[in-house]
Amino acid sequence: MVIASRPPDRSDGAEIVELRALAVLAAAAVAVGAVCGSASAITGWAQPEYTATPAPHITGLGQACTDAIILVLDHDGVAAIQASAIQPGDEVLTHETTGDTLATSYKLTGAALGASSDTDWVASAQFILPARSYSVEGVGPSDITFHVQGEAAAVRANDAGTYTASIVLTVTW
């Protein structure tokens, strides 16, 4: 997936990264991409775009498909990362035409996150809560690993096709 860059839409010292997760049942893959704008301070995402394509594909009831992508954050001191969705429901992996959904979970990990690094999967609704924040310690660049997981229903077959979700990661300092 190729996503065009967009400028930051905030003037308060925040760098915004939009992550898109794509899960496909049957014969496709889960992909995650990111778009970042430029910032005038030294804190910001190091690259304008991030993409990945994982396997295995979801082929059965209750099966999960996961992926992880490393986002590089340049920073010259403590910063904070917070996840959000542009519109309600954007954080859930949703079928492109039928609206069917996968149980969606996320986590952020990395040494620079210290104690705020996730050890377990966080349900999509909790991942984007305003109270949930990740503290980035030290001086970068720092590797922040973004993980996404989509899980098929355990009692029924999900619709085959492409499932997408969108998460915005905002860095403040």
Secondary structure, DSSP 8 states (H G I E B T S, - for coil): --------S-SSSEEEEEEEEEEEESS---EEEEEE---SSS-EESSSEEEE-----B-STT-EEEEEEEEEEE-SS-EEEEEE-SSTTTTS-EETTT--B-EEEEEEE-GGGGGGS-SS-EEHHHHT-TT--EEE-SSS-EEEEEEEEEE--SSS---SEEEEEEEEEEEE-
